[in-house]
Amino acid sequence: MDSGRPACNFSNMRVDHLVWYCADLVEGGRYFAERMDRGSAYGGVHPGEGTANRLLSLSDATYLEILGRDPAQAEANLAPEIRSLSGSGLYHWAVGGVDLSELRQKAIAAGFARSDLVTGGRALPNGSWLGWKCFGIHNHGFGALVPFFIDWMDSEHPAKTAPRGGSLAGVEVFSPQAEKLRNLYGILGLGISVTKAVAPGFSATLESRSGQHVLRMFDPVPQGYVI
C-alpha cells in the first residue's frame, strides 16, 4: 500500500525502533493488541530505570517498543522527564544500519556536541543477553525530533524475536526551523523530509490488517533519551 509518506529507509539507515510510552504497560500492550495483527511480547525490565517494555515487530529490522512503569521499582528511579509525562505517545526513536564510529566522525567534523559510543545491555526474561552500542548528538535544540543511533552488535535484533504485528508505513517530521533540521539530518545521512510547521512534531504510521494507525509524539516534544 502506498501511504504517500516518506519511505522508512534513509540511505543505508533505517528506523530501528519507535519508543511509545504509556505509564501502565498492561494498558499500552492492550492498546496495540486491539489495533495490530498480533499482541506484543513482554521484553523485560530496565533495572535502575523504573521501566519495563513490551515489543512488537514491524519488519525483520524495525520494531515498536512499548515502554511503561515497572511496578517493582521505585518511582524515583524514573528519569524526571518520563515521570512528568501525562498520557501516552511517542517518546523517542532510534535509527540503525549505520557505522557508529563513522557517524561520530561526521558529527565531530560538523562541530556537533556528541556522546561517546556507549555500550550497554541487559538480561532478557529467557535468560539470554541483549547487548547494544549507542550514539547521540547533543544541544541541537530539536529534542526527540533527532533520533539516537544504535548497533545491536552480536545480539539478535529484537525485531526478529518479537511477534510480527504489522509494518511501519512512514514517518513525518514537522518543525518551525525546518531548514535547520533538514541540514542537520543531511549531515547525519538521514534522507527524511521535514515539513515547516508552526509547532514541532513527529508522527509514525503503522499498518495492520485493520488499516493505518498514526502514532504522534508527546506535545511538547520531549528531549527523549540523551545518549
Secondary structure as a PSIPRED ss2 file (coil, helix, strand):
# PSIPRED VFORMAT (PSIPRED V4.0)

   1 M C   1.000  0.000  0.000
   2 D C   1.000  0.000  0.000
   3 S C   1.000  0.000  0.000
   4 G C   1.000  0.000  0.000
   5 R C   1.000  0.000  0.000
   6 P C   1.000  0.000  0.000
   7 A C   1.000  0.000  0.000
   8 C C   1.000  0.000  0.000
   9 N E   0.000  0.000  1.000
  10 F E   0.000  0.000  1.000
  11 S C   1.000  0.000  0.000
  12 N C   1.000  0.000  0.000
  13 M E   0.000  0.000  1.000
  14 R E   0.000  0.000  1.000
  15 V E   0.000  0.000  1.000
  16 D E   0.000  0.000  1.000
  17 H E   0.000  0.000  1.000
  18 L E   0.000  0.000  1.000
  19 V E   0.000  0.000  1.000
  20 W E   0.000  0.000  1.000
  21 Y E   0.000  0.000  1.000
  22 C E   0.000  0.000  1.000
  23 A C   1.000  0.000  0.000
  24 D C   1.000  0.000  0.000
  25 L H   0.000  1.000  0.000
  26 V H   0.000  1.000  0.000
  27 E H   0.000  1.000  0.000
  28 G H   0.000  1.000  0.000
  29 G H   0.000  1.000  0.000
  30 R H   0.000  1.000  0.000
  31 Y H   0.000  1.000  0.000
  32 F H   0.000  1.000  0.000
  33 A H   0.000  1.000  0.000
  34 E C   1.000  0.000  0.000
  35 R C   1.000  0.000  0.000
  36 M C   1.000  0.000  0.000
  37 D C   1.000  0.000  0.000
  38 R C   1.000  0.000  0.000
  39 G C   1.000  0.000  0.000
  40 S C   1.000  0.000  0.000
  41 A E   0.000  0.000  1.000
  42 Y E   0.000  0.000  1.000
  43 G E   0.000  0.000  1.000
  44 G E   0.000  0.000  1.000
  45 V E   0.000  0.000  1.000
  46 H E   0.000  0.000  1.000
  47 P C   1.000  0.000  0.000
  48 G C   1.000  0.000  0.000
  49 E C   1.000  0.000  0.000
  50 G C   1.000  0.000  0.000
  51 T E   0.000  0.000  1.000
  52 A E   0.000  0.000  1.000
  53 N E   0.000  0.000  1.000
  54 R E   0.000  0.000  1.000
  55 L E   0.000  0.000  1.000
  56 L E   0.000  0.000  1.000
  57 S E   0.000  0.000  1.000
  58 L C   1.000  0.000  0.000
  59 S C   1.000  0.000  0.000
  60 D C   1.000  0.000  0.000
  61 A C   1.000  0.000  0.000
  62 T C   1.000  0.000  0.000
  63 Y E   0.000  0.000  1.000
  64 L E   0.000  0.000  1.000
  65 E E   0.000  0.000  1.000
  66 I E   0.000  0.000  1.000
  67 L E   0.000  0.000  1.000
  68 G E   0.000  0.000  1.000
  69 R E   0.000  0.000  1.000
  70 D C   1.000  0.000  0.000
  71 P C   1.000  0.000  0.000
  72 A C   1.000  0.000  0.000
  73 Q C   1.000  0.000  0.000
  74 A C   1.000  0.000  0.000
  75 E H   0.000  1.000  0.000
  76 A H   0.000  1.000  0.000
  77 N H   0.000  1.000  0.000
  78 L C   1.000  0.000  0.000
  79 A C   1.000  0.000  0.000
  80 P H   0.000  1.000  0.000
  81 E H   0.000  1.000  0.000
  82 I H   0.000  1.000  0.000
  83 R H   0.000  1.000  0.000
  84 S H   0.000  1.000  0.000
  85 L C   1.000  0.000  0.000
  86 S C   1.000  0.000  0.000
  87 G C   1.000  0.000  0.000
  88 S E   0.000  0.000  1.000
  89 G E   0.000  0.000  1.000
  90 L E   0.000  0.000  1.000
  91 Y E   0.000  0.000  1.000
  92 H E   0.000  0.000  1.000
  93 W E   0.000  0.000  1.000
  94 A E   0.000  0.000  1.000
  95 V E   0.000  0.000  1.000
  96 G E   0.000  0.000  1.000
  97 G C   1.000  0.000  0.000
  98 V C   1.000  0.000  0.000
  99 D C   1.000  0.000  0.000
 100 L H   0.000  1.000  0.000
 101 S H   0.000  1.000  0.000
 102 E H   0.000  1.000  0.000
 103 L H   0.000  1.000  0.000
 104 R H   0.000  1.000  0.000
 105 Q H   0.000  1.000  0.000
 106 K H   0.000  1.000  0.000
 107 A H   0.000  1.000  0.000
 108 I H   0.000  1.000  0.000
 109 A H   0.000  1.000  0.000
 110 A C   1.000  0.000  0.000
 111 G C   1.000  0.000  0.000
 112 F C   1.000  0.000  0.000
 113 A E   0.000  0.000  1.000
 114 R E   0.000  0.000  1.000
 115 S C   1.000  0.000  0.000
 116 D C   1.000  0.000  0.000
 117 L C   1.000  0.000  0.000
 118 V E   0.000  0.000  1.000
 119 T E   0.000  0.000  1.000
 120 G E   0.000  0.000  1.000
 121 G E   0.000  0.000  1.000
 122 R E   0.000  0.000  1.000
 123 A E   0.000  0.000  1.000
 124 L C   1.000  0.000  0.000
 125 P C   1.000  0.000  0.000
 126 N C   1.000  0.000  0.000
 127 G C   1.000  0.000  0.000
 128 S C   1.000  0.000  0.000
 129 W E   0.000  0.000  1.000
 130 L E   0.000  0.000  1.000
 131 G E   0.000  0.000  1.000
 132 W E   0.000  0.000  1.000
 133 K E   0.000  0.000  1.000
 134 C E   0.000  0.000  1.000
 135 F E   0.000  0.000  1.000
 136 G C   1.000  0.000  0.000
 137 I E   0.000  0.000  1.000
 138 H E   0.000  0.000  1.000
 139 N C   1.000  0.000  0.000
 140 H C   1.000  0.000  0.000
 141 G C   1.000  0.000  0.000
 142 F C   1.000  0.000  0.000
 143 G H   0.000  1.000  0.000
 144 A H   0.000  1.000  0.000
 145 L H   0.000  1.000  0.000
 146 V C   1.000  0.000  0.000
 147 P C   1.000  0.000  0.000
 148 F E   0.000  0.000  1.000
 149 F E   0.000  0.000  1.000
 150 I E   0.000  0.000  1.000
 151 D E   0.000  0.000  1.000
 152 W C   1.000  0.000  0.000
 153 M C   1.000  0.000  0.000
 154 D C   1.000  0.000  0.000
 155 S C   1.000  0.000  0.000
 156 E C   1.000  0.000  0.000
 157 H C   1.000  0.000  0.000
 158 P H   0.000  1.000  0.000
 159 A H   0.000  1.000  0.000
 160 K H   0.000  1.000  0.000
 161 T H   0.000  1.000  0.000
 162 A C   1.000  0.000  0.000
 163 P C   1.000  0.000  0.000
 164 R E   0.000  0.000  1.000
 165 G C   1.000  0.000  0.000
 166 G C   1.000  0.000  0.000
 167 S E   0.000  0.000  1.000
 168 L E   0.000  0.000  1.000
 169 A E   0.000  0.000  1.000
 170 G E   0.000  0.000  1.000
 171 V E   0.000  0.000  1.000
 172 E E   0.000  0.000  1.000
 173 V E   0.000  0.000  1.000
 174 F E   0.000  0.000  1.000
 175 S E   0.000  0.000  1.000
 176 P C   1.000  0.000  0.000
 177 Q C   1.000  0.000  0.000
 178 A H   0.000  1.000  0.000
 179 E H   0.000  1.000  0.000
 180 K H   0.000  1.000  0.000
 181 L H   0.000  1.000  0.000
 182 R H   0.000  1.000  0.000
 183 N H   0.000  1.000  0.000
 184 L H   0.000  1.000  0.000
 185 Y H   0.000  1.000  0.000
 186 G H   0.000  1.000  0.000
 187 I H   0.000  1.000  0.000
 188 L H   0.000  1.000  0.000
 189 G C   1.000  0.000  0.000
 190 L C   1.000  0.000  0.000
 191 G C   1.000  0.000  0.000
 192 I C   1.000  0.000  0.000
 193 S C   1.000  0.000  0.000
 194 V E   0.000  0.000  1.000
 195 T E   0.000  0.000  1.000
 196 K E   0.000  0.000  1.000
 197 A C   1.000  0.000  0.000
 198 V C   1.000  0.000  0.000
 199 A C   1.000  0.000  0.000
 200 P C   1.000  0.000  0.000
 201 G E   0.000  0.000  1.000
 202 F E   0.000  0.000  1.000
 203 S E   0.000  0.000  1.000
 204 A E   0.000  0.000  1.000
 205 T E   0.000  0.000  1.000
 206 L E   0.000  0.000  1.000
 207 E E   0.000  0.000  1.000
 208 S E   0.000  0.000  1.000
 209 R C   1.000  0.000  0.000
 210 S C   1.000  0.000  0.000
 211 G E   0.000  0.000  1.000
 212 Q E   0.000  0.000  1.000
 213 H E   0.000  0.000  1.000
 214 V E   0.000  0.000  1.000
 215 L E   0.000  0.000  1.000
 216 R E   0.000  0.000  1.000
 217 M E   0.000  0.000  1.000
 218 F C   1.000  0.000  0.000
 219 D C   1.000  0.000  0.000
 220 P C   1.000  0.000  0.000
 221 V C   1.000  0.000  0.000
 222 P C   1.000  0.000  0.000
 223 Q C   1.000  0.000  0.000
 224 G C   1.000  0.000  0.000
 225 Y C   1.000  0.000  0.000
 226 V C   1.000  0.000  0.000
 227 I C   1.000  0.000  0.000
